[in-house]
């Protein structure tokens, strides 16, 4: 079994299995962050993952998910969405969209 050593902010060095680490990649796929729960204090830790770290984690078998960075939703967009839901045609527009 592969062991990965990383650092907890409170406990210092910890060792984890690949199943205990979650890797999140940006849309470009070459950088991101990884998350784990410290086996000593149980605090959730989030660390940046450079291209090198991503490569190492992927090579050891850590699973990953890709996220796409998006701009925050504005209040105007929420208002438009709420107005659309008040009408009757929103479902038809949704089902006919391609």
Secondary structure, 3 states (H helix, E strand, C coil): CCEEEEEECCCEEEEEEHHHEEEEECCCCCCEEEEEECCCCCCEEEEEECHHHHHHHHHHCCCEEECCCCCCCCHHHHHHHHHHHHCCCHHHHHHHCC
